[in-house]
Each structure stands twice: as C-alpha cells, then as structure tokens.
Amino acid sequence: MIISSLPSNEVASEGVKTQVIAEARAIRAITMMTLVQLYGNPPLADHILDGSEINTPAAESWAFIEEELKEAAEMLPTKSDVNGQSSIGGRITKEAAYAYLGKAQLWQKKYSEAANTLYSKVISTNKYALNANFGDYNSSRSDFSPENMWEFNFEDDASVASAQEGCFDLICYSANVPFWYFKYGSLLMTFGMGAHPSSDFASFIASHDGKGSVRYGETLLEFTAATMMGMATLPMVECEGYIKVKDLCLAEDLVGAMPYNFTKRNTAYMRYAEVLLNYAEAVAMGGTPGAMSGLEALNLVRQRAGLENAPVLDMNNEEYGVKAERRVELYGEGHRFIDLVRWGDAPQVLSECGKLRVTLNAVNEDGTYNVVTSNTGGPGFRVGKNELFPIPSSDINNNPRLVQNPNW
C-alpha cells in the first residue's frame, strides 16, 4: 500500500517519499524471502493481494526478491562510518539491504554472487564490526552498535511505554520461566511459548566453547543455577534442564511499569556476525573471496567468542566448521531450521524431532535432572514433507486456487 499510494502524496518531500518507498520495497522483499524459505511457493506479494492469487514458483519469487533488494539498496541511506547508525535510527540502510541480498543468493546456492555481494557491498565498506564483547548482545549497550545491521528501535523514555505495549511479547515470551533477580527480568507465560535449549545443544556448546565462555553464559543457564538466582518452578514442560537466556530481558533495561513494562534494548534483525558467517560459507562452497578470505571472516567470529582460529575453512568440522559456528553464534535467532533444510541435513538431524514430549520434574540429589519423556505419536522429520511448512488451512479455505504443499 505504501509503494502504491505514497507517490501521489503531496505533503511529504520527494526525498522522504523515495526513502520510505525504498524501505517498503526492501522490507517486502525480506519478508517474501522468509515466506519462500518456509513455504516454498506462496503467492508473490508484488501487488496488494486480493485473496484470489495462485502459488508463485519459487524461482520467480527469488528473481523478484533479488531485483527489489538491488534497486531498493541504491535508494537507501548509507552510514557515515562504523558508528553512524544512531543518526539514521532504526531504519534499514543500503548495506543492510545488500546483506539480505547476499543471504538470498546464498540460499539459492549462488555462491560466487553471494560472496561478491557480501564482500563488495558490505564488508569492504568498513562500516560494520563485531562488538568486542558477545555479552553486549543482550544489553541496550548494543543499540545502534557497529554490529547491528538493522534493528527495531525501542524508545528509552518510560513515558512512551504504553505506546510500545504491542511489543510486550519481547519480555513475556522470551523464556517460559519465572524468575526475577538482579540480572534478568522476565514474566511467566503459560502458553508453552518458552524455547528451552535441548540437552544436545547444551552439550554441543559446552564442548565447542567451554562452559566458562562468555558466549555459553550469555546463551543458556542451567536450571540449578536459575533456582539459586531467583525462582524457578517445576515441573517445566519441554525443558531438559537448561534455560535460554539469550534474548532474555535484562532487569537493568526494563522501563515502565506493569502492565506496560518493556525493554529499552533494541531488537536486531540481522547482525554483522551473520554477514561474516554467510560470507565464509559462500567462499567455503566455491565463491571467489574478496580481499578478506572466508577463513578470516570465520575467525573474526571465533576470536570474539574467545576461541582459537580455525586452521582451515571447512563446512562440516564439528570443532571449527562453518556449520558448527553458525549453530552456536546464531542460536535462537531463527536460522537453524532453515540452515538444516538448505544444507540437506534436516532429515538426519531432525529425524527424532517431535517424537517425544519431555518434562523436567525434579533435580536429583546428585545434581542431575529427572526428565520424563512420553511418546507423542509423531513420525519425526519426513522427507518430502517437513522441508516446508503447510500453507495455513484458513488461506486454503478462503482461496481454493492455492495448492497445499506436498504431503500436508
């Protein structure tokens, strides 16, 4: 609607209209990319949909996404330097649009194009850098930092708390665990919204990073530690003894008063760490590197995590490979399922997913966890079906022209 209607607006300046339309085109392309990744061939939103559209072949949507991001990028503002985002605010920039373009190319296995886009349009500008401390990820200290490619800006003034109540879920749903103490502030939600780390992931990050690492401590918390820090009640459904603290609101960042508490920490949609890992993967898969090698990009992320440099650029090595680094660095940011599908690893890694329901009932005297499992009757990951989400039945019912994804 913005793209269609704003050109005829006679109040806004041409400069404002150009930027806003470019933002709308970029955001539409980014959203469309997520829809294609998850649903395969949804109708292409290149117009105001009227509900009668048919499925659009994924290749057609990808071509549209790429072209939109390229054209929008050239109309968007660019940062003045590495610390220049605050003057632009929570608005998407030229470099951020190109970062998403590189991501789209990577998904399509256009490795040379992805490597070129990510290096020449983002990395080589020297306008982005990793925060020195991974612990700043969860804090308002990271607002408009050199690492955030694009972010949602929360105003810090408590007087506008009620105006931001639509973002209340960023507190409530960050973890399905009630504890409030000097570091974290969270509210219990009883709708199963918690996303607790599996014991498998906890073991992996402990092996990969070490339990004493900042990244480990800022990603998850053992349940026994949570009980000492505040209040944590049992039983806990879908919990194997670990609690996700990445994205959990810090008490020091809470603003306002009930029922309009919110965190003043901005929410990053994309970080420079992901750009570096996308670039490293594109090069590892055959893309031609720029002046920075793929190994150098990977090792920048590892160095910030306190790890030794990887000796070679490798995708699959569990100690220093790109896949392993993505699993740890980007945990909880919405990448894992999409990554597993595009790599072809989902059938193996997710083979048991959904077959069992787990409940943490108690902590044993020796400190181990009493986790009870029950069968759900689920089949686990099914090849030819679970790579894509089902088109919602409400959409199918309202538009018989839509074709459901296979085997749903």
C-alpha positions in Angstrom: 0.0 0.0 0.0 2.9 2.4 0.8 4.5 1.6 -2.6 1.3 2.1 -4.4 -0.1 5.2 -2.6 2.9 7.3 -1.4 4.0 8.6 -4.9 0.7 10.7 -5.1 1.2 12.1 -1.6 1.5 15.9 -1.8 2.7 16.5 1.8 5.9 14.6 2.1 9.1 15.7 0.3 10.4 13.8 -2.6 13.4 12.7 -0.6 11.2 11.3 2.2 9.0 9.5 -0.3 12.0 8.0 -2.1 13.4 6.7 1.2 10.2 5.3 2.6 9.3 3.6 -0.7 12.7 2.0 -0.8 12.3 0.8 2.8 8.9 -0.7 2.0 10.4 -2.5 -1.1 13.3 -3.8 0.9 11.1 -5.0 3.8 8.6 -6.6 1.4 11.5 -8.5 -0.3 12.9 -9.6 3.1 9.6 -10.8 4.2 8.9 -12.5 0.9 12.3 -14.3 1.3 11.3 -15.8 4.6 7.9 -16.9 3.2 9.7 -18.7 0.3 12.2 -20.3 2.6 9.5 -21.7 4.8 6.5 -22.2 2.4 8.2 -22.8 -0.9 5.8 -21.2 -3.4 3.4 -18.8 -1.7 1.8 -16.1 -3.9 4.2 -13.3 -4.7 3.3 -10.1 -3.0 4.3 -7.8 -5.8 0.9 -6.0 -5.5 -1.9 -5.6 -2.9 -3.2 -9.1 -2.6 -6.9 -9.7 -3.1 -7.1 -13.3 -2.0 -7.5 -14.9 -5.4 -3.8 -15.4 -6.2 -2.3 -18.7 -7.1 1.0 -20.2 -6.0 4.1 -18.4 -7.5 7.0 -20.7 -8.5 9.9 -20.1 -6.1 12.3 -19.2 -8.9 10.1 -16.3 -9.9 9.8 -15.1 -6.4 13.6 -15.3 -5.9 14.2 -13.3 -9.0 11.8 -10.6 -7.7 13.4 -10.6 -4.2 16.9 -10.1 -5.7 15.9 -7.3 -8.0 13.9 -5.5 -5.3 16.8 -5.6 -2.9 19.2 -4.3 -5.5 17.0 -1.4 -6.6 15.9 -0.5 -3.0 19.5 -0.6 -1.8 20.6 2.2 -4.2 17.8 4.4 -2.9 18.5 3.9 0.8 20.8 5.9 3.1 24.3 4.8 4.0 26.1 5.1 7.3 28.7 7.8 7.5 31.1 5.5 9.3 31.2 2.5 11.7 29.3 4.4 14.4 26.9 6.2 12.1 23.7 4.2 12.6 22.4 6.3 15.5 21.9 9.3 13.2 19.8 7.1 10.9 18.0 5.3 13.7 16.1 2.1 13.3 15.9 2.4 9.5 17.3 0.0 7.0 20.4 1.1 5.2 21.9 0.4 1.8 24.4 -2.0 3.3 21.7 -3.9 5.2 19.7 -4.4 2.0 22.7 -5.8 0.3 23.4 -8.0 3.3 20.0 -9.6 2.8 20.6 -9.8 -1.0 23.8 -11.9 -0.2 21.7 -14.0 2.1 19.1 -14.6 -0.7 21.9 -15.6 -3.1 23.4 -18.0 -0.5 20.1 -19.7 0.0 19.9 -20.3 -3.8 23.4 -21.7 -3.9 24.7 -18.8 -5.9 27.9 -18.9 -4.0 30.0 -16.6 -6.3 27.3 -14.0 -6.4 26.8 -14.2 -2.6 30.5 -13.9 -1.9 30.8 -10.9 -4.2 27.7 -9.1 -2.8 28.6 -9.6 0.8 32.2 -8.5 0.4 32.0 -5.7 -2.1 28.7 -4.2 -0.8 29.0 -4.8 2.9 32.3 -6.0 4.4 34.6 -3.8 2.3 32.8 -0.6 3.3 34.3 -1.0 6.8 31.1 0.4 8.2 30.3 -2.6 10.4 32.3 -4.5 13.0 31.7 -7.1 15.7 31.1 -5.8 19.2 34.1 -6.6 21.4 32.0 -8.5 23.9 29.4 -11.1 23.0 27.7 -10.2 26.3 26.6 -6.9 24.8 24.2 -8.7 22.5 21.6 -8.9 25.3 22.1 -5.3 26.5 21.0 -1.9 25.4 24.7 -1.2 25.2 24.4 -2.7 21.7 21.8 -0.3 20.5 23.0 1.2 17.1 26.3 -0.6 17.6 28.6 -1.3 14.7 27.4 -4.9 14.8 23.7 -4.3 14.2 22.9 -4.3 10.5 19.3 -3.4 11.1 17.3 -3.2 14.3 14.0 -2.3 15.8 14.4 0.8 18.0 12.8 0.9 21.4 12.5 4.3 22.9 14.1 4.5 26.3 11.6 7.0 27.8 9.2 5.4 30.2 6.5 7.9 29.2 6.0 6.1 25.9 5.7 2.7 27.5 2.0 2.3 26.7 2.7 3.2 23.1 5.0 0.3 22.8 2.8 -2.3 24.5 2.4 -4.1 21.2 6.0 -5.3 21.7 5.2 -6.6 25.2 5.9 -10.1 24.0 9.6 -9.4 23.7 9.5 -9.6 27.5 6.9 -12.1 28.1 7.7 -14.7 25.6 11.5 -14.6 25.8 11.5 -17.6 28.1 8.9 -19.7 29.7 10.4 -19.5 33.1 9.5 -17.2 36.0 12.5 -15.7 37.8 13.3 -12.1 38.6 16.6 -11.2 40.1 19.4 -8.8 39.7 20.3 -9.7 36.1 17.3 -10.9 34.2 13.7 -9.7 34.4 11.0 -12.0 32.9 7.4 -12.8 33.3 5.9 -16.3 33.3 3.7 -17.1 30.3 1.7 -20.4 30.5 1.1 -20.8 26.8 4.1 -23.0 26.0 6.0 -20.1 24.5 9.3 -21.0 26.0 12.1 -22.1 23.8 14.4 -24.1 26.0 17.8 -25.4 24.8 18.0 -29.1 24.3 20.5 -31.1 26.3 22.1 -32.0 22.9 22.7 -28.3 22.2 23.9 -27.6 25.7 26.4 -30.4 25.4 27.5 -29.1 21.9 28.1 -25.5 23.0 29.9 -26.7 26.2 32.2 -28.8 24.0 32.6 -26.1 21.3 33.0 -23.0 23.5 33.6 -24.3 27.0 31.2 -23.7 30.0 33.3 -20.8 31.2 33.0 -18.8 28.0 31.0 -15.6 27.7 29.0 -16.9 24.8 28.0 -20.0 26.8 26.9 -18.0 29.8 25.0 -15.5 27.7 23.2 -18.2 25.7 21.9 -20.6 28.3 21.6 -21.2 32.0 21.5 -24.5 33.8 18.3 -24.9 35.8 20.1 -25.4 39.1 21.8 -22.0 38.6 18.4 -20.5 37.9 17.0 -21.8 41.2 19.8 -20.1 43.1 19.3 -16.8 41.3 15.6 -16.5 41.9 12.5 -18.5 41.4 12.0 -21.4 39.0 9.2 -23.8 39.4 8.8 -27.4 38.5 7.6 -29.2 36.5 8.7 -27.5 33.3 7.4 -28.8 30.0 9.8 -29.1 27.1 12.8 -28.4 29.4 15.7 -30.8 29.7 17.5 -28.8 32.5 18.6 -25.7 30.5 17.0 -22.3 30.1 17.6 -19.9 27.2 18.9 -16.6 28.5 19.9 -15.2 25.1 17.3 -12.5 24.3 16.0 -12.6 27.9 15.4 -9.1 29.1 18.0 -7.6 31.5 16.4 -6.1 34.6 18.6 -3.0 34.1 17.0 -2.5 30.7 13.3 -2.7 31.8 11.4 0.5 31.5 7.9 1.5 32.5 5.5 -0.1 35.0 3.1 -3.0 34.9 1.3 -3.7 32.6 3.5 -1.7 30.3 7.0 -2.9 31.1 9.2 -3.1 28.1 12.9 -3.5 27.4 14.7 -0.5 26.1 17.2 -2.8 24.3 16.8 -2.6 20.5 16.0 -5.9 18.7 18.5 -6.7 16.0 17.0 -8.3 12.9 20.5 -9.0 11.4 24.0 -8.8 12.9 27.3 -8.4 11.2 28.3 -11.8 12.7 25.7 -13.4 10.4 27.1 -11.4 7.4 30.6 -12.8 8.2 29.3 -16.3 8.5 27.3 -16.1 5.3 30.4 -14.8 3.5 32.6 -17.6 5.0 30.1 -20.2 3.8 29.8 -18.7 0.3 33.6 -18.9 0.0 33.8 -22.4 1.5 31.3 -23.5 -1.1 33.3 -22.2 -4.0 32.6 -18.5 -4.1 35.5 -16.2 -5.0 36.7 -14.2 -2.0 37.5 -10.5 -1.9 40.4 -9.1 0.0 39.2 -10.8 3.1 39.3 -14.6 2.9 36.5 -16.8 4.1 38.7 -18.2 6.8 39.4 -14.6 8.1 35.7 -13.9 8.3 35.0 -17.1 10.2 37.9 -16.4 12.6 36.7 -12.9 13.4 33.6 -14.5 14.9 35.6 -17.2 16.6 38.1 -14.7 18.0 35.2 -12.6 19.6 34.0 -15.8 21.2 37.4 -16.4 22.7 38.2 -19.4 20.5 41.4 -20.3 18.7 41.5 -19.6 15.0 40.2 -22.3 12.7 43.2 -23.8 10.8 41.3 -24.2 7.5 37.9 -23.1 6.1 35.6 -26.1 6.4 31.9 -26.5 6.4 31.4 -29.7 8.4 34.2 -30.0 11.1 32.4 -30.1 14.4 35.2 -28.2 16.2 35.7 -25.3 13.8 33.5 -25.7 10.8 31.1 -23.0 9.5 28.0 -25.1 10.4 29.2 -25.5 14.0 29.9 -21.8 14.3 26.5 -20.9 12.9 24.8 -23.3 15.3 26.4 -21.6 18.3 26.7 -18.0 17.3 23.2 -17.6 15.8 21.4 -19.8 18.3 17.8 -18.6 18.9 17.9 -16.1 16.0 15.7 -18.1 13.7 18.3 -19.7 11.4 18.7 -23.3 12.5 15.8 -24.9 10.7 16.3 -23.0 7.5 20.0 -23.9 7.6 19.4 -27.6 8.1 16.9 -27.7 5.2 19.1 -25.8 2.7 22.1 -27.9 3.7 20.1 -31.1 3.3 20.9 -32.1 6.9 17.4 -31.8 8.2 16.4 -35.5 7.6 19.3 -36.7 9.7 19.5 -34.0 12.4 15.7 -33.7 12.9 14.9 -37.4 12.5 13.6 -37.7 16.1 12.1 -34.2 16.3 8.6 -34.2 17.7 8.5 -37.9 18.6 8.9 -37.3 22.4 7.5 -34.8 24.9 9.9 -34.0 27.7 9.1 -32.6 31.2 11.7 -31.6 33.8 10.1 -33.0 37.0 12.9 -32.6 39.6 16.6 -32.1 40.2 18.2 -35.2 41.7 20.4 -35.2 44.8 23.5 -35.6 42.6 22.6 -32.6 40.6 21.4 -34.5 37.5 17.9 -33.8 36.1 14.9 -36.0 36.3 13.5 -35.6 32.8 10.4 -37.7 32.0 9.6 -38.5 28.3 6.4 -39.6 26.7 5.6 -40.6 23.2 3.7 -38.1 21.1 2.9 -40.4 18.2 4.7 -38.1 15.9 6.7 -39.6 13.0 9.7 -37.3 13.2 11.0 -35.4 10.2 9.5 -36.8 7.0 11.5 -36.2 3.8 9.3 -34.7 1.1 7.0 -33.0 3.6 8.7 -31.3 6.5 11.1 -29.2 4.4 8.2 -26.8 4.0 5.6 -25.5 6.4 1.9 -26.2 5.4 0.0 -23.3 3.9 -2.5 -22.4 6.7 -5.8 -24.1 6.3 -7.6 -20.7 6.6 -5.8 -19.5 3.5 -6.6 -22.7 1.6 -10.3 -22.5 2.7 -10.6 -18.8 1.6 -8.8 -19.3 -1.7 -9.4 -22.7 -3.3 -6.9 -21.7 -6.1 -4.0 -22.2 -3.7 -2.3 -25.6 -3.8 -1.2 -27.1 -0.5 2.4 -28.1 0.0 3.2 -31.8 -0.6 2.0 -34.4 1.9 0.2 -31.9 4.2 
